[in-house]
Amino acid sequence: MRILPDASCLTRRRAAAWLAAALVLAAVPSRAAEPIVLRVGDQKGGNRSLLEISGYGQDLPYTIAWAEFPAAAPILEALNAGALDVGYTGDLSLLTAYAAGAPIKAIGGTKSDPRSQAILVRQDSPIRSAADLKGKRLAGTRGGWGQFLIDATLETAGIKLDDATFAPLNPVDAKVALVAGSVDAWAVWEPYVSFAALKDKARVIADGEGLTPTITFIVASESAIATKRAAVQDLLERLNKARLWSLDHLDTYAKSTAALTRLPEDVLRAAYSAQRTSPIGIDDGVVAEVQEASDRATRYGILSKRLDVGQVVDRSFTAAGSN
């Protein structure tokens, strides 16, 4: 006759089996965490070179997969498509992309002297001030600083926007058009302003002072913010430190960037001196300043609808960086 074990005996045997299984599992090494890779969009002579020149790109606790683009617009397109985690762009270009539905947020940025955005004319042009722009053909980037500066300058001068012709051209084509005389003036930013002034003898007849925030935002995808937050925060803090370093080492910065971009060193030195680009946190003042510019851009028709700038930014990175 078979004798059945009592309940307490079964319990002890099961406990021993579970313990043995747990010890076996504990002895198996756990899979190492997947390495974090940040996909970062850049332009030649941009943030990558700034990190490397300043030394703040060393000993990263993650890997950066850099992708170089010719301008900010394709960086925004890549962020929108999910091909990048982090990039950078001008304030109005960010708003244009956000209005179109791009799943991105501004997490930090830099501010430059607004006079580093300017409207240029040829040395022999009869145009002497903004008041002379009526009836003229004016080149600039569509949906960004160029178009905004043109519209804001015309408005300030009391000229109706319809009383001048806007020619949507990228900086390279606009420069050629100005030199050739096919446009009368060109709205652009540094280092194009310094290059045109030093090498082409162009004249500045208006600038962005009192008109534009002149902010370049560091932008992250909502996905990267959710899944790679610590790495994104670390990169932002390194960029801020590198930017402060550059202010104290303008000669070194200009010389190193000139070798990368093949732009003349004197042009870059003049551009960096004019810009005095400094890191900023996203606070109430920044939001208010960009909101004012956003509302003006909506009035000009650059933006298709009014935006709440507070929804375009993520202030938590500024709060974390101040701790």
NUKE-281072 format. One record per residue (C-alpha): residue number from 1; x, y, z. Coordinates in steps of 0.05 Angstrom, whole numbers, plus 5000, padded with zeros to 4 digits. Layout:
BEGIN
(NUM; (X; Y; Z))
...
This chain:
BEGIN
(1; (5000; 5000; 5000))
(2; (5027; 5069; 4980))
(3; (5034; 5118; 5037))
(4; (5019; 5192; 5021))
(5; (5063; 5245; 5053))
(6; (5029; 5294; 5098))
(7; (5017; 5367; 5079))
(8; (5075; 5395; 5120))
(9; (5124; 5348; 5085))
(10; (5099; 5372; 5016))
(11; (5107; 5445; 5037))
(12; (5179; 5434; 5060))
(13; (5197; 5399; 4995))
(14; (5166; 5454; 4952))
(15; (5202; 5507; 4992))
(16; (5268; 5471; 4983))
(17; (5256; 5465; 4908))
(18; (5239; 5539; 4902))
(19; (5301; 5558; 4941))
(20; (5345; 5515; 4897))
(21; (5315; 5546; 4835))
(22; (5326; 5616; 4862))
(23; (5399; 5601; 4878))
(24; (5410; 5576; 4807))
(25; (5378; 5638; 4777))
(26; (5419; 5683; 4823))
(27; (5483; 5650; 4797))
(28; (5466; 5668; 4725))
(29; (5493; 5737; 4708))
(30; (5439; 5787; 4688))
(31; (5440; 5816; 4618))
(32; (5478; 5882; 4617))
(33; (5435; 5944; 4606))
(34; (5432; 5965; 4533))
(35; (5480; 6022; 4520))
(36; (5446; 6089; 4509))
(37; (5457; 6122; 4442))
(38; (5435; 6194; 4430))
(39; (5423; 6211; 4357))
(40; (5441; 6284; 4351))
(41; (5433; 6330; 4291))
(42; (5487; 6381; 4278))
(43; (5515; 6429; 4226))
(44; (5587; 6437; 4206))
(45; (5624; 6476; 4259))
(46; (5565; 6469; 4306))
(47; (5554; 6434; 4373))
(48; (5599; 6374; 4359))
(49; (5660; 6417; 4346))
(50; (5643; 6462; 4405))
(51; (5642; 6402; 4452))
(52; (5707; 6375; 4424))
(53; (5745; 6441; 4424))
(54; (5723; 6458; 4495))
(55; (5737; 6388; 4522))
(56; (5667; 6378; 4547))
(57; (5654; 6322; 4497))
(58; (5700; 6274; 4535))
(59; (5682; 6216; 4581))
(60; (5609; 6212; 4560))
(61; (5567; 6160; 4598))
(62; (5530; 6146; 4533))
(63; (5546; 6147; 4458))
(64; (5529; 6203; 4411))
(65; (5513; 6185; 4339))
(66; (5524; 6251; 4303))
(67; (5488; 6267; 4238))
(68; (5509; 6330; 4200))
(69; (5458; 6372; 4162))
(70; (5467; 6433; 4118))
(71; (5416; 6474; 4157))
(72; (5366; 6473; 4215))
(73; (5305; 6457; 4171))
(74; (5327; 6385; 4155))
(75; (5346; 6375; 4228))
(76; (5274; 6391; 4246))
(77; (5249; 6344; 4192))
(78; (5292; 6288; 4219))
(79; (5267; 6301; 4290))
(80; (5195; 6300; 4265))
(81; (5208; 6234; 4229))
(82; (5237; 6202; 4291))
(83; (5307; 6196; 4261))
(84; (5339; 6241; 4313))
(85; (5334; 6250; 4388))
(86; (5365; 6320; 4395))
(87; (5378; 6379; 4349))
(88; (5378; 6454; 4349))
(89; (5343; 6510; 4311))
(90; (5322; 6582; 4313))
(91; (5262; 6603; 4354))
(92; (5215; 6617; 4297))
(93; (5234; 6554; 4258))
(94; (5218; 6514; 4320))
(95; (5150; 6546; 4324))
(96; (5137; 6532; 4251))
(97; (5155; 6459; 4260))
(98; (5113; 6453; 4323))
(99; (5053; 6485; 4290))
(100; (5058; 6432; 4236))
(101; (5052; 6377; 4289))
(102; (5124; 6357; 4302))
(103; (5129; 6318; 4368))
(104; (5186; 6360; 4396))
(105; (5201; 6405; 4456))
(106; (5251; 6460; 4468))
(107; (5292; 6440; 4529))
(108; (5345; 6495; 4531))
(109; (5383; 6541; 4485))
(110; (5426; 6601; 4474))
(111; (5414; 6675; 4463))
(112; (5454; 6721; 4418))
(113; (5457; 6796; 4410))
(114; (5397; 6814; 4365))
(115; (5441; 6860; 4325))
(116; (5475; 6797; 4297))
(117; (5413; 6790; 4254))
(118; (5413; 6843; 4200))
(119; (5388; 6867; 4133))
(120; (5445; 6877; 4084))
(121; (5451; 6915; 4019))
(122; (5507; 6921; 3969))
(123; (5560; 6974; 3980))
(124; (5536; 7013; 3919))
(125; (5462; 7008; 3936))
(126; (5421; 7072; 3941))
(127; (5385; 7042; 4001))
(128; (5407; 7077; 4065))
(129; (5355; 7058; 4117))
(130; (5294; 7015; 4128))
(131; (5251; 7071; 4101))
(132; (5281; 7059; 4032))
(133; (5257; 6986; 4029))
(134; (5189; 7003; 4001))
(135; (5180; 6973; 3933))
(136; (5244; 6932; 3938))
(137; (5258; 6857; 3930))
(138; (5280; 6828; 3996))
(139; (5311; 6759; 4006))
(140; (5308; 6715; 4068))
(141; (5291; 6647; 4094))
(142; (5217; 6629; 4093))
(143; (5186; 6615; 4161))
(144; (5247; 6635; 4201))
(145; (5290; 6694; 4223))
(146; (5299; 6721; 4152))
(147; (5225; 6730; 4136))
(148; (5208; 6753; 4206))
(149; (5263; 6806; 4207))
(150; (5240; 6833; 4140))
(151; (5167; 6837; 4161))
(152; (5184; 6867; 4229))
(153; (5230; 6919; 4198))
(154; (5178; 6939; 4147))
(155; (5125; 6946; 4200))
(156; (5170; 6988; 4245))
(157; (5185; 7033; 4186))
(158; (5111; 7042; 4171))
(159; (5114; 7003; 4106))
(160; (5059; 6955; 4088))
(161; (5083; 6884; 4078))
(162; (5051; 6883; 4009))
(163; (5092; 6944; 3989))
(164; (5156; 6901; 3984))
(165; (5169; 6834; 3951))
(166; (5194; 6776; 3993))
(167; (5241; 6729; 3957))
(168; (5246; 6663; 3996))
(169; (5319; 6642; 3989))
(170; (5367; 6602; 4031))
(171; (5430; 6640; 4054))
(172; (5475; 6613; 3999))
(173; (5428; 6631; 3942))
(174; (5409; 6697; 3974))
(175; (5482; 6718; 3978))
(176; (5492; 6703; 3904))
(177; (5428; 6741; 3888))
(178; (5450; 6802; 3927))
(179; (5519; 6805; 3896))
(180; (5487; 6796; 3827))
(181; (5436; 6851; 3840))
(182; (5375; 6807; 3830))
(183; (5351; 6825; 3900))
(184; (5358; 6892; 3934))
(185; (5370; 6869; 4005))
(186; (5382; 6806; 4045))
(187; (5360; 6789; 4116))
(188; (5408; 6740; 4150))
(189; (5447; 6723; 4213))
(190; (5519; 6710; 4234))
(191; (5568; 6689; 4208))
(192; (5537; 6709; 4141))
(193; (5532; 6781; 4164))
(194; (5606; 6787; 4181))
(195; (5626; 6750; 4118))
(196; (5585; 6796; 4074))
(197; (5611; 6858; 4110))
(198; (5685; 6838; 4110))
(199; (5691; 6802; 4043))
(200; (5636; 6832; 4000))
(201; (5635; 6902; 4031))
(202; (5560; 6896; 4043))
(203; (5526; 6948; 4088))
(204; (5478; 6937; 4146))
(205; (5417; 6981; 4140))
(206; (5375; 6949; 4196))
(207; (5382; 6897; 4250))
(208; (5341; 6856; 4299))
(209; (5349; 6899; 4361))
(210; (5282; 6906; 4394))
(211; (5250; 6861; 4342))
(212; (5273; 6789; 4350))
(213; (5290; 6744; 4409))
(214; (5351; 6716; 4373))
(215; (5345; 6650; 4410))
(216; (5371; 6584; 4385))
(217; (5335; 6527; 4420))
(218; (5363; 6458; 4437))
(219; (5306; 6413; 4416))
(220; (5290; 6341; 4436))
(221; (5238; 6292; 4411))
(222; (5184; 6274; 4460))
(223; (5206; 6202; 4454))
(224; (5278; 6218; 4474))
(225; (5253; 6259; 4533))
(226; (5212; 6200; 4556))
(227; (5264; 6145; 4545))
(228; (5333; 6178; 4547))
(229; (5322; 6235; 4595))
(230; (5387; 6229; 4636))
(231; (5430; 6228; 4573))
(232; (5392; 6287; 4543))
(233; (5400; 6327; 4608))
(234; (5475; 6311; 4610))
(235; (5485; 6333; 4538))
(236; (5448; 6398; 4550))
(237; (5491; 6414; 4611))
(238; (5555; 6399; 4573))
(239; (5533; 6445; 4516))
(240; (5519; 6501; 4566))
(241; (5588; 6494; 4597))
(242; (5621; 6491; 4529))
(243; (5584; 6554; 4507))
(244; (5609; 6591; 4569))
(245; (5679; 6567; 4553))
(246; (5675; 6595; 4483))
(247; (5660; 6665; 4510))
(248; (5727; 6665; 4545))
(249; (5765; 6634; 4487))
(250; (5739; 6669; 4425))
(251; (5806; 6667; 4389))
(252; (5816; 6592; 4401))
(253; (5744; 6578; 4383))
(254; (5747; 6618; 4318))
(255; (5813; 6587; 4297))
(256; (5789; 6516; 4309))
(257; (5721; 6527; 4276))
(258; (5754; 6559; 4216))
(259; (5794; 6496; 4203))
(260; (5730; 6455; 4204))
(261; (5685; 6500; 4164))
(262; (5737; 6532; 4117))
(263; (5708; 6599; 4134))
(264; (5759; 6655; 4144))
(265; (5783; 6661; 4216))
(266; (5773; 6736; 4217))
(267; (5700; 6726; 4196))
(268; (5687; 6677; 4252))
(269; (5723; 6720; 4303))
(270; (5680; 6780; 4283))
(271; (5617; 6737; 4283))
(272; (5630; 6707; 4352))
(273; (5647; 6775; 4380))
(274; (5582; 6805; 4353))
(275; (5539; 6748; 4376))
(276; (5565; 6738; 4447))
(277; (5523; 6675; 4448))
(278; (5506; 6653; 4519))
(279; (5468; 6594; 4547))
(280; (5398; 6606; 4574))
(281; (5349; 6567; 4616))
(282; (5276; 6566; 4595))
(283; (5240; 6612; 4645))
(284; (5181; 6659; 4645))
(285; (5221; 6714; 4612))
(286; (5242; 6670; 4553))
(287; (5172; 6644; 4543))
(288; (5143; 6714; 4544))
(289; (5194; 6741; 4495))
(290; (5184; 6684; 4446))
(291; (5108; 6689; 4455))
(292; (5110; 6761; 4433))
(293; (5151; 6743; 4372))
(294; (5104; 6684; 4358))
(295; (5043; 6729; 4360))
(296; (5077; 6778; 4312))
(297; (5095; 6720; 4265))
(298; (5022; 6698; 4266))
(299; (5001; 6769; 4248))
(300; (5051; 6769; 4191))
(301; (5024; 6702; 4165))
(302; (5090; 6666; 4179))
(303; (5054; 6621; 4228))
(304; (4987; 6593; 4207))
(305; (4957; 6598; 4277))
(306; (4969; 6627; 4345))
(307; (5012; 6583; 4390))
(308; (5018; 6577; 4465))
(309; (5094; 6579; 4472))
(310; (5088; 6549; 4541))
(311; (5066; 6484; 4507))
(312; (5126; 6484; 4461))
(313; (5178; 6483; 4516))
(314; (5197; 6434; 4572))
(315; (5222; 6474; 4632))
(316; (5239; 6413; 4673))
(317; (5309; 6409; 4643))
(318; (5324; 6480; 4666))
(319; (5299; 6463; 4736))
(320; (5341; 6400; 4738))
(321; (5403; 6437; 4714))
(322; (5397; 6489; 4769))
(323; (5399; 6437; 4825))
